[in-house]
Amino acid sequence: MAKSAKTAIKTKDQKAAAEAKNWTKVVRTVRSPKTGSYTFKESIVHKDKVKDFLKS
């Protein structure tokens, strides 16, 4: 199943597939001020703005 999806992306729209490689999923841990436990914030960010996302 993965092979067919992979080839479908390549054959249908190569430009969109190439553009999708510029995005990355970033997972950041955030400590709750109330309980002190950690939670995770997930976001999909452009690869050029990853450092800015992690700073904030």
KABEL-V398789 format. One record per helix or strand. SS is the DSSP state (H for helix, E for strand). FROM is the first residue (numbers start at 0). TO is the last residue. Records with the same first field share a line. If there is no record, write none. Layout:
SS=FROM-TO + FROM-TO
This chain:
H=1-11 + 13-19 + 46-54
E=22-30 + 37-45
